[in-house]
């Protein structure tokens, strides 16, 4: 089995976050990051706390944001002199249960599938647009009826192309068999749970195992070898088009978007960085560090209001900036209130080491 244990430097990623956020005038960011790290053990001892991160208040001051399952959870007002803000988010899970995926397309807030455009839950013409429904075919095991999202096409320095998605989408929570399991489009959930071998568009080539023993995870990611004939590099024309090959570190307030299997095109905003979060999977709970939290946004009159950014089946979606389409994160978990993403640079660096080739987001050039 081809996989990689965590060996990258978290401090480097945090330093990039500090630089990005300082550039946008968010005062006291370094102090808030230090206070969050120091108090995380205390926060997570409180029943009902599901995540913590660093955000900003309306005045532009960095704060610690604590996400809870319910309104009754008590959190302190300050930690090491840094203000603490509570956000009632509800339980956070990987979007991996079929019951969560049984949604109709075109529920997005960005005008994707609800404008008469591409339905990502159908069998799409090859090469397949990114954001489409995908699943797995496992020759050596029973096949589940489910679907996730094709995040994007990656390009290796060796010229090989890859599908990027989550471990829990194309490696089924560490159960995948590299070189044997296949990726299909659409996922079986979108084909009446029928497996069609002509729907194969790739072969699992590597994944990062998810740890369920209390140790920290940093990405939920997997790749599958594919070809330019089977997998395209752009989202549908009515979405945002092609992602850039230039990645960007998240900062609080960054406007982002994604195109995914269930909610099509949605718009949102980065709500917190350096997020520590407990995520529920079929196999149990997994702790993730250095994540991004996004809250969906939609227009109501002249105002932007909170909205749903992702639902079940959107796992694996690539999150990019609004405007220049710079990749920011890989969507893997959430609920109707918040969405959790892995920083895309962490994903690409770790998978590059795993596959022995430098990976980048393929922009078609």
N, C-alpha and C positions, 0 to 999 in steps of 0.2 A: 504494500500500500504506500502510495506516494503522498507524504504530508510533511508539515513543518511545525516544529514547536516555536513558541514566541521567543524572539531573540532580538527584536528591534528596540531602539531607545525611545521611550515615552517622553523623556525630557526634551528631545529634539522637536517632537510634535507640539508639545506645550509651548516651547519657545516660538514656534511658528504662529501659534494661536495668539500669543502675547503681541508679537509684531503686527499681525493682521488687525487685531482689535485696537491697539494703541493708535494705529494709523487712522482709525475712524473715531477717535476722540472719546473712547470709553474709559473714563477715569477710574483708577484704582484696580485695574484688571489683575496685575501681578499679585497684589495683596489678597484679592478675592480668591484667586487660584490657590494660594498658600493656605488660606483659611479653610477652603473647601476640603483640601487634601487632609489637613489636620483633623477636621471634625467629621469626616465621612464615617469612621467607625461608630461615632456617637449617633449620627443621623440614622444609620441603618440598624441600630439597635431599637429604634422606635417602630413599633408595629404599625404597618400601613405606609411606610416610606418605600417607594419603589425606585426613585432615581434622585440624583442631585446633579447640578451643573452650575456653570457660571453664566449669568445673564446681565442685563442692565436695566435700570429703572428709567422712568420717563425723563429724568434729568440727565441721563447719560452716565450715571455712576454704576460701576460694576457691583453686582450683588450675587449672593448664593441663592440659587433657586432650588427648592425642595419639592419634588413631585410626589403626591400621595394618592392612595387608593380612594380615600373618602375625606369628606370635609371635617370629620371629627378628629383626625390625626393632629396632634399638637407638635409644633416645632418652635425652637427658640427664635426670638426677634433678632438676635445678633450672634455672630460667631467670630471671635477674635476682633471684635469691633466692626465687622462687616455685616451689613444688613442681610437678613434672611427673608426671602419671600416664598410663600407657599402657593402651589398650583395643584388643584385637585384634578388629577389626570385619569384615575382609575387604573386597574391592572394592565400591565404591558406584556404582550405576548408576541412571539414570532408569528407572522401571518401564515401558519402552516396547517391549520385545521380545515378540512373540507367544508365544514359548516360555515366558516368565515369566508370561504371563497365563493359561495353560492350567491353571487351578486350579479345583477344585470350590468352590462357595459353602459358607458355614457353617463356616469354619475359624477363626472369631474366638475371642477369649478373654473376650468380654464378654457372651455369651449372646444374640447377634443371630440370624443365620440358622441356627445350630445348635440353636435352640429351637423349630423348626417355624414360624418366621415368614417374612417376605418374602424371596424369592430375588432379589437385585438383578441377577442375570444374565439375567432373563427380560424380556419386554415387559410393562411395568407399565401399569396403568390411568392415564389422563391425568386430572388433572395428575400428572406423574411425581414420585415421592418423591426427595429428594436422597440421594446415595449410590448411585444406580442406574448400571448400565452405559450408557455412551454411546460414540459414535464419530463419524466424519465421512462425508459424501458430497461428493465433489469433482467437479462436472460437467466441469471442464476437464482432468482428469488421471486416471490410473489410481488405483483405490481399493484400499488395503491392507486386509487382514483383521486387525482389532485391536479392542481395547476399553479404555476408561479409565473414570473415575468423574466423575459430575456432582457437583461440590463443594457448591454451594448456589445459591439464587436471589438475585441482587442487585437493589436498587432504585435507580434513578437519580433525581436531584433533578428531572428532567424528567418523571418518571412511568414511563419505560421500564423493563421488567424484562430482566434478563440472566442467562444461565447462566455460572457461574464454573467454570473448570477450568484445566488446564495448556496452555501452548503446544504441548507435544509430544503432547497428547491431541487437541485440536480445531484446531490449526494445523500439526500434523505437522512439528515442528522447522523452523519458519520458512517452510514451503512453502504455508501457507494463503493463500487469496485472499479478502480481506475483501469482503463483500457478495455473494459467489458460493458459497462453500463452506457446506454445511449441517451441522447437528448432528442425529444420529439416536439414538434409544433403542429397543432396545439397540444396542450396537456390533455390527458385522458378525461379530466373533469369536463372539458369543453367539447368532448366527442362522445357523450353518453357513456363514459367509462369504457369505451372500446379502444383497444390498442391497434394502431395502424402502422406497420413497419415502413410504409412509404412516407410516413411523416418524419422520419429520422433526419436531423440536420447536424448532429455532432456526436462526439464520443468523449465521455468524461476523462479528463487528463490530469486532474489534481484538485485537492480540496484541503482546507485548513480545518482540522478536527475541532469541534466544539467541546469544551470541558464543562462537565456538570458536577464537579467535585468542590466547588467553591473557589477554585483558582480563576484568575482573571482571563477573560477572552478579549480580543481586540478587533477581530473581524469574523463575520459569518459569510464566507466566500468560497466559490469553486469556479473552475473553468473547464470548458469542453472544447476540444479541437474541432474546428469547422472549416468551411471554405467560403470564398466570396460568392460562389454560386448558390450556396444554401442560406447564408446569413448576410443581411445588409448592414450598412453602417449608420443609417439614419432612421429617425422616427418618422411616422407618416407626415405628409406635407401639411396637414391641418394641425399637427402638434407643433413641435419646435424645430423640426428638421434634423440636421446632423449635429452631434456634439462636437465641441472643439477638442483638439488633442492637448490643449493647455489646461492643466488642472489648477484648482484654486482652493486655498485653505478657507474654511468657514469662519465667518465672524458674526456676532450677534446682530440681527437686523438684516442680514444678507437676503435679498429676494431670490427665490429659487423656484424651480419647476421640475416636473417629472411626467413621463408618459408610461402608464402601466396597464397591466392586463385587465384590472377591474374598474378603476376609476378614470382611465384614460388620462387626459391632460389635466393636471392640477397645479395650482400656484400656491406658494407658501413663503414662509420667512423663518430663518434660523432663530430659534428661541433661546438656545443655550449651547455652550461648547464644553469640552472637557467633562463630558457626562459619564457618571457611573450609574449603571442601571441593572436591575434584576429582570431578566427576560424569561417568560415561561415558554417552554417547548413541550412537545409530546413526551420527550424523555425526561423532563424535569426542568428545574430552574437553572439558568446560567448567568453568571456575573460578567458584565462587559464594562470596560473602562475606556476613556478617551473617545467617547461617542459624540454624536450631534443630535440635538432635538429640533424638530421642525414642526411648526404649527401652520396649518393651511389657512389661506386667506381668500376671500372673495369680495367682489364689489357689491355694496348695498347702498344704492343712491350715490352720494359723493364720498362715502366712507368705506374703508376696508374693514371687514369683520372676520372673526375667526371662523374657520370652516374645516372640514375633514380633508386631510391631505392624502391619506391612503386607507385601503381596506384589504381584507383577505384576498390573496392572489396577486397583490401588487409587490410582494417580496421579490427582490432582485432588481427592481427598477433603478436606473441611473438617475441621480439627482444632479441637475445642472443649474447654473445661474440664469436668471432672466436677462435677456439681451444678447450676451455673447456666448451662451451655452457652454461655459467652462465647467467641466465635471467637478463636483464637490463631494458627493457621497454615494454610498450603495445602500439602498433602503432594505431593511430586514425585519423590522418589528414595529409595534405601535398599537394604537387603538383609535377610536373615532376622534380623540382629542389631540393626541401627539403622535409623531412618527419618529422612529429612531433610525439613524444611518451611521455606517462606518465611514470615517474619512477616506476619500478615494485614494489619496497618496499612500496611506497605510495599506490599503488593499493591493494596489499595484506593486509596491515594493515587496510585500510579503509573497505575493503570487509569482513575482519575477524570480525570487530566490528559489521558490518551490519548483518552478518549471525550467530553471536554468537558462532563461532568455529574458531580456529586458522587455517588459510589457508596457504598452501605451494604449490609450483610447484611440481607436481607428476613426479618423475623420474622413476617410475616403481618399485622401491624397497620398 
